[in-house]
Amino acid sequence: MIPEFLVTHSGGFHADELLSSVVLTRLFPQALIKRSRAPEWITPGMDRIIYDVGGLYDAEARIFDHHQRGAPVRDDGQPYSSFGLVWKHYGRQYLAASNVPQAHIEAVHASFDTKFVLPVDLMDNGALSPSGPLAGLMLPSLLETLKPDFDDTDPDAETTAFHTALAIARSFVEAGIARSAAKLRAETIVHQAIVATGQGRVLELPMGMPFRPAIVRAGADHLLFVVHPRDKDWCLTTIRRSDEGFEARADLPAAWAGLTNGELEAASGVTGASFCHNGRFVAAAKTREAALAMAELAVAEALGD
């Protein structure tokens, strides 16, 4: 039965019920969000989905709380918040409604759960406590800054603040899903380019896109540089050895570092060479031919040819 109400608790709001609301309002846009702790609202019924309140987790009864004794945990023992529970049961439907291709839904669901949902679950349960100067810039903390001040006497202040925060939370979820889906599209394109490249050292792509995951998954350890168009010029980039840090499989030539235009043309011998970052991880050229020529020179130096 399509719910008429999406019920969560009243009072101060947190990231987990906000993000749960993002998912549920996308799937059930006609349903009214009801924020209450009154027994008549937090008791399961055919006309509602209840989350982050009610003291019970029962997916068949459509109630998703995590505050009770014996609260649900993941297979690895990590705790759920209401967001994790809602994502577990409704996330795939949300992805389908967001036009994620059916073939990618499982991968996007798992990736988003690991990178976005789980950290929110852990923070809400006190199992993760970020510290240091960036702690206040975590998404759950930022969303809570939108709560009304303690002395705000407007009776609608909490409701207004909740819906303001909901709109912001929605933008982050939608962007996160779009980014995850885009990475899978990129992997398909990169894989095709790897096959076309064969044992060449330079991978040419039709546009800028995430490329390292597909290179690693393909076991293309022979690749050293990537070339692709960027606006009106062409980009030559290195390939990082790992997700952490900036060490590259091969750096661009030291003689190019920090040079532009005529100076870079003279140092490289390539007409159309226009820029090389001082860190030697990215360079630019005015034409495809120039970018590929720079790439081949970089390969030769890296291999000592």
C-alpha positions as CSV (number, residue, x, y, z in Angstrom):
1,M,0.0,0.0,0.0
2,I,1.3,3.5,-0.9
3,P,1.8,5.4,2.3
4,E,-0.1,8.6,3.1
5,F,2.4,9.6,5.8
6,L,6.1,9.5,6.4
7,V,6.4,9.6,10.2
8,T,9.6,10.6,12.1
9,H,10.1,12.2,15.4
10,S,9.5,15.8,16.4
11,G,12.1,18.0,18.1
12,G,15.7,18.4,17.1
13,F,16.6,16.7,13.8
14,H,19.7,14.8,12.8
15,A,21.2,13.6,9.5
16,D,19.8,10.1,9.7
17,E,16.1,11.0,9.5
18,L,16.7,13.9,7.1
19,L,18.5,11.6,4.7
20,S,15.9,8.9,5.2
21,S,13.3,11.5,4.3
22,V,15.2,12.3,1.1
23,V,14.9,8.7,-0.1
24,L,11.3,8.2,1.0
25,T,9.9,11.5,-0.4
26,R,11.4,10.6,-3.8
27,L,9.6,7.3,-3.8
28,F,6.4,8.6,-2.2
29,P,6.1,12.3,-3.2
30,Q,2.4,12.4,-2.3
31,A,3.0,11.3,1.3
32,L,3.0,13.9,4.1
33,I,5.9,14.1,6.5
34,K,4.6,14.0,10.0
35,R,7.0,14.8,12.8
36,S,5.6,13.5,16.1
37,R,6.3,11.3,19.1
38,A,2.6,10.8,19.9
39,P,1.7,7.1,20.3
40,E,-1.0,7.3,17.7
41,W,1.5,8.4,15.1
42,I,4.5,6.1,15.9
43,T,2.4,3.0,16.0
44,P,2.7,1.0,12.7
45,G,-0.3,1.2,10.3
46,M,-1.1,0.5,6.7
47,D,-1.1,4.2,5.9
48,R,2.5,5.1,7.0
49,I,6.2,4.4,7.1
50,I,7.8,5.2,10.4
51,Y,11.5,5.9,10.8
52,D,14.0,6.9,13.6
53,V,11.2,6.6,16.2
54,G,8.9,4.0,17.6
55,G,11.4,1.6,19.2
56,L,11.0,-1.2,16.7
57,Y,12.6,-2.4,13.5
58,D,10.2,-4.4,11.4
59,A,10.5,-4.0,7.6
60,E,7.1,-5.7,7.0
61,A,5.4,-3.3,9.3
62,R,7.4,-0.5,7.7
63,I,8.9,0.8,10.9
64,F,12.7,1.5,11.0
65,D,14.0,2.6,14.4
66,H,17.4,1.8,15.8
67,H,17.3,3.2,19.4
68,Q,15.8,0.1,21.1
69,R,17.7,-2.7,22.8
70,G,18.7,-5.3,20.3
71,A,18.9,-2.7,17.6
72,P,19.8,-4.0,14.2
73,V,23.4,-4.2,13.0
74,R,25.1,-5.1,9.7
75,D,26.6,-8.4,9.0
76,D,29.9,-7.1,10.2
77,G,28.4,-5.9,13.5
78,Q,28.4,-2.2,12.6
79,P,25.3,-0.4,13.7
80,Y,22.5,0.9,11.5
81,S,20.8,4.3,11.9
82,S,17.4,4.8,10.4
83,F,19.1,6.0,7.2
84,G,21.0,2.7,6.8
85,L,17.8,0.7,7.4
86,V,15.8,2.8,4.9
87,W,18.6,2.6,2.4
88,K,18.8,-1.2,2.9
89,H,15.1,-1.6,2.1
90,Y,14.3,1.3,-0.3
91,G,17.7,2.3,-1.7
92,R,17.4,0.1,-4.9
93,Q,14.0,1.6,-5.6
94,Y,15.4,5.0,-5.1
95,L,18.2,4.4,-7.6
96,A,15.7,3.1,-10.2
97,A,13.6,6.2,-9.7
98,S,16.8,8.2,-10.1
99,N,17.3,6.6,-13.6
100,V,20.3,4.6,-12.6
101,P,20.6,1.8,-15.2
102,Q,19.3,-1.5,-13.9
103,A,22.7,-3.1,-14.6
104,H,24.4,-0.6,-12.3
105,I,21.9,-0.5,-9.4
106,E,23.6,-3.2,-7.2
107,A,27.0,-1.6,-7.7
108,V,25.8,1.9,-7.0
109,H,23.7,0.7,-4.0
110,A,26.7,-1.0,-2.4
111,S,29.2,1.9,-3.2
112,F,26.9,4.5,-1.8
113,D,26.2,2.4,1.3
114,T,29.9,2.1,2.0
115,K,31.0,5.7,1.3
116,F,27.9,7.7,2.3
117,V,25.4,5.8,4.3
118,L,27.7,3.9,6.7
119,P,29.6,7.0,7.9
120,V,26.2,8.6,8.8
121,D,25.1,5.5,10.6
122,L,28.3,5.3,12.6
123,M,28.2,9.0,13.6
124,D,24.6,8.8,14.6
125,N,25.3,5.9,16.9
126,G,28.4,7.4,18.4
127,A,30.6,4.7,16.8
128,L,32.5,7.4,14.8
129,S,33.5,10.7,16.3
130,P,35.5,12.9,14.0
131,S,37.9,15.3,15.7
132,G,40.1,18.1,14.8
133,P,39.4,21.3,12.8
134,L,37.4,19.5,10.1
135,A,35.0,17.7,12.5
136,G,32.4,20.5,12.3
137,L,32.4,20.3,8.5
138,M,31.1,16.7,8.3
139,L,27.7,16.6,6.6
140,P,25.8,15.5,9.7
141,S,27.3,18.4,11.7
142,L,26.6,20.9,9.0
143,L,22.9,19.7,8.7
144,E,22.5,20.1,12.4
145,T,23.7,23.8,12.3
146,L,20.4,24.5,10.5
147,K,18.4,23.8,13.7
148,P,16.6,26.8,15.1
149,D,18.3,28.6,18.0
150,F,17.3,27.6,21.5
151,D,15.4,30.9,22.1
152,D,13.6,31.0,18.8
153,T,9.9,31.3,19.9
154,D,8.4,30.8,16.4
155,P,6.1,27.7,16.8
156,D,6.9,26.7,13.2
157,A,10.7,27.2,13.5
158,E,11.5,23.5,13.8
159,T,9.3,22.5,10.9
160,T,10.7,25.3,8.7
161,A,14.3,24.4,9.7
162,F,13.7,20.7,9.0
163,H,12.4,21.3,5.5
164,T,15.3,23.7,4.8
165,A,17.8,21.1,5.9
166,L,15.9,18.4,3.9
167,A,16.3,20.3,0.7
168,I,20.1,20.6,1.3
169,A,20.4,17.0,2.3
170,R,18.6,16.0,-0.9
171,S,21.1,17.9,-3.0
172,F,24.0,15.9,-1.4
173,V,22.3,12.5,-1.9
174,E,21.4,13.2,-5.5
175,A,24.9,14.5,-6.2
176,G,26.5,11.5,-4.5
177,I,24.3,9.1,-6.5
178,A,25.0,10.9,-9.8
179,R,28.7,10.8,-9.1
180,S,28.7,7.1,-8.3
181,A,26.7,6.3,-11.4
182,A,29.0,8.5,-13.5
183,K,32.0,6.6,-12.3
184,L,30.5,3.3,-13.6
185,R,29.8,4.9,-17.0
186,A,33.4,6.2,-17.1
187,E,34.7,2.7,-16.3
188,T,33.0,1.3,-19.4
189,I,34.5,4.0,-21.6
190,V,38.0,3.6,-20.1
191,H,37.9,-0.2,-20.4
192,Q,37.1,0.2,-24.1
193,A,40.0,2.6,-24.5
194,I,42.4,0.2,-22.7
195,V,41.4,-2.6,-25.1
196,A,42.0,-0.3,-28.1
197,T,45.4,0.8,-26.7
198,G,46.7,-2.7,-26.3
199,Q,50.3,-2.6,-24.9
200,G,50.8,1.1,-25.6
201,R,51.9,3.2,-22.7
202,V,49.6,6.2,-23.4
203,L,45.8,5.9,-22.9
204,E,43.7,8.3,-25.0
205,L,40.2,9.1,-23.8
206,P,37.4,11.0,-25.5
207,M,37.0,13.4,-22.6
208,G,38.2,14.0,-19.0
209,M,36.8,11.4,-16.7
210,P,37.8,9.2,-13.7
211,F,40.2,6.6,-15.1
212,R,42.3,5.1,-12.4
213,P,39.7,2.5,-11.1
214,A,39.2,1.0,-14.5
215,I,42.9,0.9,-15.2
216,V,43.5,-0.9,-11.9
217,R,40.6,-3.3,-12.4
218,A,41.8,-4.1,-15.9
219,G,45.3,-4.8,-14.6
220,A,46.7,-2.3,-17.1
221,D,50.0,-1.8,-15.2
222,H,51.8,-0.9,-18.4
223,L,50.0,2.4,-18.8
224,L,51.9,5.5,-17.7
225,F,50.0,8.5,-19.0
226,V,46.5,9.6,-20.1
227,V,45.6,12.1,-22.8
228,H,42.2,13.7,-23.4
229,P,40.6,16.8,-24.7
230,R,39.8,19.6,-22.3
231,D,37.8,22.6,-23.5
232,K,39.8,24.0,-26.4
233,D,43.1,22.3,-25.6
234,W,44.4,18.8,-24.7
235,C,45.5,17.5,-21.3
236,L,48.3,15.0,-20.5
237,T,48.1,13.5,-17.0
238,T,50.0,11.0,-14.9
239,I,48.5,7.9,-13.3
240,R,48.7,7.7,-9.5
241,R,50.0,4.5,-8.0
242,S,47.4,4.4,-5.3
243,D,44.2,6.1,-4.1
244,E,46.2,7.6,-1.2
245,G,49.0,10.1,-1.9
246,F,50.1,11.6,-5.2
247,E,53.0,9.3,-6.2
248,A,52.7,8.6,-10.0
249,R,53.7,5.6,-12.0
250,A,55.9,8.1,-14.0
251,D,56.3,11.8,-13.7
252,L,56.5,14.2,-16.6
253,P,60.0,15.3,-17.5
254,A,61.8,17.5,-14.9
255,A,62.9,19.9,-17.6
256,W,59.3,20.8,-18.3
257,A,58.3,21.7,-14.7
258,G,56.6,25.1,-14.4
259,L,57.1,26.1,-18.0
260,T,54.5,27.5,-20.4
261,N,54.1,28.3,-24.0
262,G,57.3,29.2,-25.8
263,E,59.5,28.1,-23.0
264,L,57.8,24.8,-22.8
265,E,58.0,24.4,-26.6
266,A,61.7,25.1,-26.5
267,A,62.3,22.6,-23.6
268,S,60.2,19.8,-25.1
269,G,60.7,20.4,-28.8
270,V,56.9,20.1,-29.3
271,T,55.1,22.9,-31.1
272,G,51.9,23.6,-29.3
273,A,53.0,22.5,-25.9
274,S,51.4,25.2,-23.6
275,F,51.8,24.3,-19.9
276,C,53.4,21.9,-17.4
277,H,52.5,22.0,-13.7
278,N,55.5,22.5,-11.4
279,G,54.5,19.2,-9.7
280,R,54.9,17.4,-13.1
281,F,51.6,15.5,-12.8
282,V,49.7,17.4,-15.6
283,A,50.5,19.2,-18.8
284,A,48.5,20.8,-21.6
285,A,48.9,21.3,-25.3
286,K,47.0,23.2,-28.0
287,T,46.4,20.2,-30.2
288,R,45.9,16.4,-29.9
289,E,49.1,15.8,-31.9
290,A,51.1,18.0,-29.6
291,A,49.7,16.2,-26.5
292,L,50.5,12.8,-27.9
293,A,54.0,13.9,-28.9
294,M,54.6,15.2,-25.3
295,A,53.2,11.9,-24.0
296,E,55.6,9.8,-26.1
297,L,58.6,12.0,-24.9
298,A,57.5,11.5,-21.3
299,V,57.2,7.7,-21.8
300,A,60.7,7.6,-23.4
301,E,62.2,9.5,-20.5
302,A,60.4,7.4,-17.9
303,L,61.6,4.2,-19.5
304,G,65.1,5.5,-20.0
305,D,64.9,5.1,-23.8
